[in-house]
């Protein structure tokens, strides 16, 4: 079995994940909880159960925030690894369901960098490697490192396709 890839993501990605997850969890919570106070106001004689449902949803939301914002980011960061070899890109990730991708450079069709507003705030970017089978993303690299990695993968892919 191959050794685990050497390179880790920038540690600032943990804060990006925290912000993104907090936004997602809050939107889901608001979509789920918004109806219950309206029901309680529309039928005040049976409002007690609507307030109980709202309280339970709020408790679940707080528990999810604790798990996704405190527990998971450090574990997720430790498990995310990548390495650019001579002939392939090796990506390993996952906490419970671990995934390992070996992407031969001869199969690479396109490489891109992406930077959304949260990544930009932390001066991070993601590198996306596209093949006929789909896309693979390496999130949370320093912007300059992401540009260098994108160019290196593109050059390796060009050389691999010239050899064929």
N, C-alpha and C positions, 0 to 999 in steps of 0.2 A: 504494500500500500504506500502511496505517495505521502511524503511529509506534508504537514499543514502549511499553507502559504505563509510567507514571512511578513508581508506588509499589512499594517493596520490602517484604519481610517483616522482622520484627524479627530482628536478628542472633543473638539467643539461640536461635532455632529450629535453628541448626546443632548446638547441644549436645543439643537434644531429639531431632533425627534421629540423632545419634551414639548416644545411650542406647538409643533404640528399635531401631536397627539392630543394636547390640551384643547386646541381649537376643534378638532374632529369630535372628541368626546363631548365637548360642550354643545356643539351643534346637534349631535344625536340626542343628548339629554333634553335640550330645549324642544326638539321636535316631539319627543315622547311625553314630556311633562306639560306642555302648553295647554292641552285639552282639559286636563283634570281640574284646574281652578275655574275654568269656564263652566264645566259641568256643575261644580259646587255652587257657583253663583246662580246658575239657571234653575237648579233644584235645591234650594237651601235646606229643605226638610230631610234630604238624603245626602247631604254634603259630607257627612263624616267619612264615608268610604272613599270619596274622591280625595280628601285630605290625607288619608292613610296611604293611598296609592302614590300620591305626590311625595310623601315622606319616604316611602320605600324606594321610589325611583331616585330620589335625592341621595339616599344612603348608598345605593348601588353606584351612582355617579361618583361620589366621593371615594368609594373603594376602588373603582376603576382608575380614578386619577392617581391614587396612591400607587397602585400597581404599575401603571403605564408611565408615570412621571418619576418615580423614585426607584422602583425595583428593576424594571426591564432595561432602561437605557445602558447602564454599565455592563450588563450581561450581553446585550445585543452588540455592543461595541467590541467586547472581548471575542465574540464569535465571528465577527465580520473580518475576513482576511482576503487578500488578493496577492497575486504575484504574476509578473510578466516574465515568461520564460523565453527560450530561444525560438520555439516554434508554436507556443500556445499561451493563452491567458488562463490562469487558474483562479477561480473564485470559490470561496467557502463561506457559508453563512447559515444562520438558523440557530434557534435555541432548542426547541423541542424537536422540530422536523429540520434536521440538518441537510443542507443541499450543497453539492459540490459540482461546479461546472468547469469543464476543461474545453476551452474554445480554441480550436486550431486557427492560426492566423490565415491559412488558406481559405477558410470559410467566412472570414470577416468581410462584410460588404461596405460598412460605413461606421465611422466613429464620430461622436458628437460630445460637446460639453453642454450642460444645462445649469442654469442658476436662477432659481426663483427668488422671491423677495426675502424669505427667511434665510436661505443659504447666502444670499448677497450680504445680509446684515452681519453675518459671521465670516465673510470673505471666503466662502467655500463654494465648491461646484461639484457636479456629478459628471462622470464620464459614462456615456452609453455606447455599447458595442453592438452593432446590428449584424445578424446573420440571417440566412434564409429561414432558420428555425425560430427566430424571434430576437428580442433585445435583452441584453444583460446590462445592468447598471451598477456602477461602483459609486455610491454616494459619499458625500462628505470628505472631499479632498481639498487641500488648500488650492486656491484658484490657480496659482502658477504651476503647482504640481499636477493639477488636472489637465492643464494645457499641454504640459510636457508628456504626460501619460497618453493623452489622445494622439499627439503627434507621433509618439514612439510606436503605438499600436498601429496607426495608419501606415507608417513606414514599414513595419514588420509585415503587415498584410500585403502591401504592395510588393515587397521582395518575395514573399511566399508565393504570390500569384504569378510573378515573373518566372519563378523556378518550375512551375507546372507545365 
